[in-house]
């Protein structure tokens, strides 16, 4: 028992040391340039689009948006969102067993896809279709570029392993993703019908369920990539890092923007959407990994 505790403490010290090395070895000058370029690009849309008369006539802007203006609120929001995005990527790096740059390129596409597909849910709920579509493109492309630049220019510590996953078969790869999809869709349907989360499920059930399944497939697909990078990790920390750090931070910030921009329910967007979605993915990964380990044992 004592040896296990000592080994665990030593592992934590190694991980903390690795995180420290990441911060020290980041090319801060180029990272700052990448941050500024991405931030400038995303703010072009947030500054210009609100000038549209259709957007200006939206009546349910929040008190903060009315007082300070949409571009100011969007500017503050995107600044802290990008800071948290960089932080979440850095926190994941010490646990990766394969090529780091390749993973970051894939994660840049994954996060951009989450942002882009995520916009389609409010797109179905609102009459400003063109505005929301442009905003989806406007936010997802600079986000992709930011992580792309991190991967390209950062000289960061990585703990790569040349070992191959012996259980890398079709069932092991797809099972967690399938459970994630079932868990996400199931908890979303509970939120739609039982908790009465704000949605258009009664007016447009096909579009709403289609988006729910599509988003679940997206998250499941992303996890099939991620699980190969961290295959030697115990199921709980792996589920926590993906669901909370990778997906959770970004999805919470994504939904938080609606709260600070519009007069919308805190429960609808942060509790039922963000927190429940994170919980659904955590449960999906946990069950999927446990079932996978049981099959492979």
QUINOR-V663714 format. One record per residue. N is the residue number from 0. RES is the residue in three letters. OMEGA is omega in radians with two decimals (none if undefined). D_CENTER is the distance of its C-alpha to the mean C-alpha in whole Angstrom. Layout:
n: <N/N>
res: <RES/RES>
omega: <OMEGA/OMEGA>
d_center: <D_CENTER/D_CENTER>
//
This chain:
n: <0/1/2/3/4/5/6/7/8/9/10/11/12/13/14/15/16/17/18/19/20/21/22/23/24/25/26/27/28/29/30/31/32/33/34/35/36/37/38/39/40/41/42/43/44/45/46/47/48/49/50/51/52/53/54/55/56/57/58/59/60/61/62/63/64/65/66/67/68/69/70/71/72/73/74/75/76/77/78/79/80/81/82/83/84/85/86/87/88/89/90/91/92/93/94/95/96/97/98/99/100/101/102/103/104/105/106/107/108/109/110/111/112/113/114/115/116/117/118/119/120/121/122/123/124/125/126/127/128/129/130/131/132/133/134/135/136/137/138/139/140/141/142/143/144/145/146/147/148/149/150/151/152/153/154/155/156/157/158/159/160/161/162/163/164/165/166/167/168/169/170/171/172/173/174/175/176/177/178/179/180/181/182/183/184/185/186/187/188/189/190/191/192/193/194/195/196/197/198/199/200/201/202/203/204/205/206/207/208/209/210/211/212/213/214/215/216/217/218/219/220/221/222/223/224/225/226/227/228/229/230/231/232/233/234/235/236/237/238/239/240/241/242/243/244/245/246/247/248/249/250/251/252/253/254/255/256/257/258/259/260/261/262/263/264/265/266/267/268/269/270/271/272/273/274/275/276/277/278/279/280/281/282/283/284/285/286/287/288/289/290/291/292/293/294/295/296>
res: <UNK/UNK/UNK/UNK/UNK/UNK/UNK/UNK/UNK/UNK/UNK/UNK/UNK/UNK/UNK/UNK/UNK/UNK/UNK/UNK/UNK/UNK/UNK/UNK/UNK/UNK/UNK/UNK/UNK/UNK/UNK/UNK/UNK/UNK/UNK/UNK/UNK/UNK/UNK/UNK/UNK/UNK/UNK/UNK/UNK/UNK/UNK/UNK/UNK/UNK/UNK/UNK/UNK/UNK/UNK/UNK/UNK/UNK/UNK/UNK/UNK/UNK/UNK/UNK/UNK/UNK/UNK/UNK/UNK/UNK/UNK/UNK/UNK/UNK/UNK/UNK/UNK/UNK/UNK/UNK/UNK/UNK/UNK/UNK/UNK/UNK/UNK/UNK/UNK/UNK/UNK/UNK/UNK/UNK/UNK/UNK/UNK/UNK/UNK/UNK/UNK/UNK/UNK/UNK/UNK/UNK/UNK/UNK/UNK/UNK/UNK/UNK/UNK/UNK/UNK/UNK/UNK/UNK/UNK/UNK/UNK/UNK/UNK/UNK/UNK/UNK/UNK/UNK/UNK/UNK/UNK/UNK/UNK/UNK/UNK/UNK/UNK/UNK/UNK/UNK/UNK/UNK/UNK/UNK/UNK/UNK/UNK/UNK/UNK/UNK/UNK/UNK/UNK/UNK/UNK/UNK/UNK/UNK/UNK/UNK/UNK/UNK/UNK/UNK/UNK/UNK/UNK/UNK/UNK/UNK/UNK/UNK/UNK/UNK/UNK/UNK/UNK/UNK/UNK/UNK/UNK/UNK/UNK/UNK/UNK/UNK/UNK/UNK/UNK/UNK/UNK/UNK/UNK/UNK/UNK/UNK/UNK/UNK/UNK/UNK/UNK/UNK/UNK/UNK/UNK/UNK/UNK/UNK/UNK/UNK/UNK/UNK/UNK/UNK/UNK/UNK/UNK/UNK/UNK/UNK/UNK/UNK/UNK/UNK/UNK/UNK/UNK/UNK/UNK/UNK/UNK/UNK/UNK/UNK/UNK/UNK/UNK/UNK/UNK/UNK/UNK/UNK/UNK/UNK/UNK/UNK/UNK/UNK/UNK/UNK/UNK/UNK/UNK/UNK/UNK/UNK/UNK/UNK/UNK/UNK/UNK/UNK/UNK/UNK/UNK/UNK/UNK/UNK/UNK/UNK/UNK/UNK/UNK/UNK/UNK/UNK/UNK/UNK/UNK/UNK/UNK/UNK/UNK/UNK/UNK/UNK/UNK/UNK/UNK/UNK/UNK/UNK/UNK/UNK/UNK/UNK/UNK>
omega: <-3.14/3.11/3.11/3.12/3.13/3.13/3.13/3.13/3.11/3.12/3.12/3.12/3.12/3.14/3.12/3.10/3.12/3.11/3.11/3.12/3.13/-3.13/-3.11/-3.03/3.04/3.06/-2.96/-3.14/-3.14/3.08/3.10/3.09/3.12/3.12/-3.10/3.14/-3.13/-3.13/3.12/-3.13/-3.10/-3.12/3.07/3.12/-3.11/3.12/-3.05/-3.05/3.13/3.12/3.10/-3.14/3.12/-3.14/-3.13/-3.10/3.08/-2.99/-3.06/3.02/3.11/3.11/3.11/-3.14/3.12/-3.07/-3.03/-3.11/-3.09/-3.11/-3.14/3.12/3.13/-3.14/3.12/-3.12/-3.08/3.11/-3.12/3.09/3.13/3.07/3.12/3.11/3.10/3.13/-3.13/3.11/-3.14/-3.13/-3.12/-2.97/-3.07/-3.05/-3.07/-3.09/-3.08/-3.05/-3.03/-3.11/3.11/3.13/-3.10/3.07/3.14/3.12/3.10/3.08/-3.09/-3.12/3.09/3.12/3.10/3.13/-3.08/-3.14/3.12/-3.14/-3.09/3.07/3.05/3.11/3.10/-3.06/-3.00/3.13/-3.10/-3.05/-3.07/3.14/-3.10/3.10/3.10/3.12/3.11/3.11/-3.09/-3.10/-3.03/-3.10/3.09/3.09/3.06/-3.10/-3.12/-3.13/3.07/3.14/3.07/-3.14/-3.03/-2.96/-3.08/3.05/-3.01/3.14/3.08/-3.09/-3.07/3.11/3.12/3.13/3.13/3.12/-3.09/-3.11/-3.07/3.08/-3.05/-3.13/-3.14/-3.11/-3.00/-3.04/3.11/-3.14/3.13/3.13/3.09/-3.14/-3.14/-3.12/-3.11/-3.13/-3.12/-3.13/3.06/3.13/3.06/3.12/-3.13/-2.94/-3.06/-3.12/3.13/3.03/-3.12/3.13/3.09/-3.08/3.14/-3.13/-3.11/-3.07/-3.10/-3.13/-3.10/-3.14/3.10/3.11/-3.12/3.13/-3.13/-3.14/3.07/3.09/3.12/-3.12/3.10/3.13/3.11/-3.12/3.10/3.06/-3.06/-3.05/3.11/3.13/-3.03/-2.94/-3.07/-3.06/3.06/-2.97/-3.05/3.12/3.11/3.11/-3.12/-3.09/-3.14/-3.03/-3.03/-3.05/-3.09/-3.10/-2.97/-3.12/-3.10/-3.11/3.09/3.11/3.11/-3.13/3.14/-3.13/3.13/-3.11/-3.08/-3.14/-3.03/3.06/-3.14/-3.08/3.06/-3.11/-3.09/-2.97/-3.13/-3.12/-3.04/-3.13/-3.02/-3.03/-3.14/3.11/3.10/3.12/-3.13/-3.13/3.09/3.11/-3.13/3.13/-3.10/-3.14/-3.14/-3.14/3.12/3.11/3.12/3.13/3.14/3.12/-3.07/-3.09/none>
d_center: <37/38/37/33/33/34/32/29/29/30/27/25/27/26/23/23/26/23/21/24/24/21/22/25/25/22/24/23/26/24/20/22/23/20/18/21/21/17/18/21/20/17/20/23/21/21/24/26/25/26/29/29/32/30/27/29/31/28/30/27/25/25/28/25/25/29/30/28/27/24/23/24/21/19/20/19/16/14/16/15/11/12/14/11/9/12/12/9/10/14/14/13/15/18/17/17/21/21/21/18/18/18/15/13/14/13/9/10/11/8/5/9/9/6/8/11/11/10/13/15/16/17/19/21/22/23/26/24/23/24/22/19/19/20/17/15/16/17/13/12/15/15/11/12/15/14/13/15/18/17/17/20/22/21/24/22/23/22/23/24/25/28/28/27/25/29/27/25/26/25/25/23/20/20/21/18/16/19/18/15/16/19/17/14/17/20/18/17/21/22/20/22/25/26/24/24/21/21/21/23/24/28/28/26/25/25/22/20/20/20/17/16/17/15/12/13/14/11/9/12/13/10/11/15/14/12/15/18/17/17/20/22/20/21/19/18/17/15/14/13/11/9/8/9/8/5/3/6/6/4/5/8/9/9/11/13/14/16/18/19/20/22/24/22/21/19/20/18/15/14/16/16/13/10/12/14/11/10/13/14/11/13/16/16/15/18/20/19/20/23/24/24/26/28/29/29/31>
//
